Structures are given as structure tokens and as C-alpha cells.
Amino acid sequence: MRTFSCAIAMFFLGLSCAAPPAQSPATADATAIKQTALDYMEGWYEGNAERMERALHPDLSKRIVLTNPQTEKDRLDQLSALRLVQLTRDGGGTKTPKENQQKEVTILDQYEGMASVKVVFADWVDYIHLAKFNGRWLIFNVLWQFKPKPGQGTH
């Protein structure tokens, strides 16, 4: 009986070693979230409008708070998904040399079908909100800020 139990144990141990571990749902989501953020960033740098569009929900709003230096009053500027795709198609990001491109992606939080992510480009930082929409992770909201140029202080 002991030999039979050992044989069964060895069989199941062998099965667990032979098969690669399945990716957990959380790991699969984290991978998909990061890929969406990279499609957004690399699409920009490459001038690849299709890749940019793939990352964005059509109702996306990308916003920045800018301060008028003369009046010191703040204003809110906004880009739509359509405008961001057009700017990408026009090659806006291709002006950044490859050696200066920055593509940092940090998942700050993820709960169920939503995530908050920080992405760092060469010239600005975005905080993005993503949601799982019809089985795909898409960017819905972006709040962003330019990085100060060397020698400039922060706002």
C-alpha cells in the first residue's frame, strides 16, 4: 500500500513539474495593463496612430492644468482621443530621439476591472485611468504635467 501511495504522489508531483504554471488572472491583467500603457507610449514615439488608437477608449479625455504666467490664473486644457490619434499620426512623438525616449510604466493600483497607472515620458508624466471594456484594457482618463526643463523649477 505504501508503494502505491508513493507512486501516486510521484505521478502528481511529475505532472505539476511538467506543466508550466498557468498565469493567474491578476498577472494576466497586469501584463495587459502594462501592454496598453506601452501601446500608448510607444505608439506616440513611433508615430503609430493605430497603436495609439488601440490603447484609447474613444471617449478618452487627456487634461492638463496650465498656469498663465502673466495672470497667474490656471486653466484646464483638454485633448480628446481623436485629437491625440491625429497628433500621433502627424508624428508628434517622432521628434523625440530614441536615446531620449523614456517609457516608464508603474501600476499604482488595480482593482477588479479598473487600474491607475503612472507613465513617464521624456518630457511629461501622465497619471492614467484604465478600465477593462469588452474584455480589453483601455485608457479612459489622463491627467498630465510637463517635466521642468533643466534649470527650471517646478510649478
Secondary structure per residue as TSV (DSSP state, phi and psi in degrees):
chain	resnum	aa	ss	phi	psi
A	1	M	-	360.0	-40.6
A	2	R	H	-63.1	-39.3
A	3	T	H	-64.0	-41.6
A	4	F	H	-62.6	-44.5
A	5	S	H	-62.1	-40.7
A	6	C	H	-66.3	-38.5
A	7	A	H	-65.7	-42.4
A	8	I	H	-63.1	-44.8
A	9	A	H	-61.2	-42.8
A	10	M	H	-65.3	-38.7
A	11	F	H	-59.4	-50.4
A	12	F	H	-68.3	-34.9
A	13	L	H	-63.3	-42.1
A	14	G	H	-63.9	-39.7
A	15	L	H	-63.4	-41.7
A	16	S	H	-70.2	-27.7
A	17	C	H	-82.3	-29.5
A	18	A	H	-75.1	-36.2
A	19	A	S	-88.9	135.9
A	20	P	-	-67.1	147.2
A	21	P	-	-64.4	138.2
A	22	A	-	-71.8	146.0
A	23	Q	-	-75.4	128.4
A	24	S	-	-69.7	156.2
A	25	P	H	-56.2	-39.1
A	26	A	H	-64.8	-41.0
A	27	T	H	-67.9	-41.2
A	28	A	H	-62.6	-41.6
A	29	D	H	-65.0	-44.0
A	30	A	H	-60.7	-40.3
A	31	T	H	-63.9	-44.2
A	32	A	H	-67.8	-37.8
A	33	I	H	-63.1	-47.5
A	34	K	H	-62.8	-40.4
A	35	Q	H	-64.5	-38.8
A	36	T	H	-62.8	-44.2
A	37	A	H	-62.4	-39.5
A	38	L	H	-69.8	-35.8
A	39	D	H	-59.8	-41.8
A	40	Y	H	-62.7	-50.7
A	41	M	H	-71.8	-51.8
A	42	E	H	-69.7	-33.2
A	43	G	H	-59.0	-41.6
A	44	W	H	-61.6	-53.3
A	45	Y	H	-63.7	-33.9
A	46	E	H	-84.0	-12.8
A	47	G	T	70.3	28.0
A	48	N	-	-95.9	91.9
A	49	A	H	-63.1	-34.5
A	50	E	H	-65.2	-41.1
A	51	R	H	-67.3	-41.8
A	52	M	H	-61.1	-49.0
A	53	E	H	-60.5	-36.5
A	54	R	H	-61.5	-29.3
A	55	A	H	-84.3	-17.7
A	56	L	E	-106.9	140.6
A	57	H	E	-75.4	141.8
A	58	P	E	-57.3	-24.1
A	59	D	E	-94.8	16.4
A	60	L	E	-54.5	146.3
A	61	S	E	-130.6	122.6
A	62	K	E	-109.5	119.8
A	63	R	E	-123.8	149.9
A	64	I	E	-140.4	141.8
A	65	V	E	-96.5	120.4
A	66	L	E	-116.2	145.2
A	67	T	E	-108.5	127.2
A	68	N	-	-72.2	119.6
A	69	P	T	-65.0	-28.1
A	70	Q	T	-75.4	-45.1
A	71	T	T	-97.4	-15.7
A	72	E	-	59.4	22.8
A	73	K	-	-95.7	142.5
A	74	D	E	-86.3	151.5
A	75	R	E	-139.8	157.4
A	76	L	E	-107.6	119.7
A	77	D	E	-104.2	149.8
A	78	Q	E	-140.2	141.2
A	79	L	E	-118.0	140.1
A	80	S	E	-90.9	170.6
A	81	A	H	-60.7	-44.0
A	82	L	H	-59.3	-45.1
A	83	R	H	-66.5	-39.3
A	84	L	H	-64.7	-40.1
A	85	V	H	-65.4	-40.9
A	86	Q	H	-63.2	-44.5
A	87	L	H	-61.7	-37.5
A	88	T	H	-66.0	-47.5
A	89	R	H	-58.9	-35.4
A	90	D	T	-75.3	-2.9
A	91	G	T	86.8	20.1
A	92	G	G	-50.7	-45.1
A	93	G	G	-80.2	-16.9
A	94	T	G	-70.9	-10.9
A	95	K	G	-75.7	-14.1
A	96	T	S	-86.0	116.2
A	97	P	-	-58.7	145.1
A	98	K	G	-51.9	-40.3
A	99	E	G	-68.6	-16.8
A	100	N	G	-100.0	-7.2
A	101	Q	-	-69.0	137.1
A	102	Q	-	-121.8	136.9
A	103	K	-	-141.3	62.7
A	104	E	E	-90.4	130.9
A	105	V	E	-124.9	123.1
A	106	T	E	-127.3	117.4
A	107	I	E	-78.8	112.6
A	108	L	E	-80.5	-38.3
A	109	D	E	-162.7	148.0
A	110	Q	E	-144.9	127.4
A	111	Y	E	-138.1	123.1
A	112	E	T	49.9	-119.1
A	113	G	T	-101.5	29.4
A	114	M	E	-140.9	154.0
A	115	A	E	-149.7	152.1
A	116	S	E	-120.2	126.7
A	117	V	E	-134.0	141.5
A	118	K	E	-104.4	128.3
A	119	V	E	-123.5	137.8
A	120	V	E	-116.4	115.8
A	121	F	-	-93.6	178.6
A	122	A	S	-61.9	-40.2
A	123	D	S	-114.8	-3.5
A	124	W	E	-157.0	168.9
A	125	V	E	-122.8	134.5
A	126	D	E	-115.4	140.1
A	127	Y	E	-107.5	119.0
A	128	I	E	-117.6	146.3
A	129	H	E	-110.0	129.0
A	130	L	E	-118.5	155.1
A	131	A	E	-140.8	149.3
A	132	K	E	-81.1	118.5
A	133	F	E	-130.0	114.7
A	134	N	T	52.6	41.6
A	135	G	T	84.4	-0.8
A	136	R	E	-122.6	142.7
A	137	W	E	-80.1	125.7
A	138	L	E	-131.1	153.0
A	139	I	E	-88.3	127.3
A	140	F	E	-107.3	-37.8
A	141	N	E	-135.6	143.9
A	142	V	E	-138.0	128.7
A	143	L	E	-116.1	127.8
A	144	W	E	-137.0	164.4
A	145	Q	E	-149.3	136.7
A	146	F	E	-65.7	148.1
A	147	K	-	-80.6	146.1
A	148	P	-	-67.7	143.7
A	149	K	-	-72.7	153.8
A	150	P	T	-52.8	132.7
A	151	G	T	93.1	-12.9
A	152	Q	-	-98.0	149.0
A	153	G	-	-84.5	179.7
A	154	T	-	-83.6	165.9
A	155	H	-	-68.8	360.0
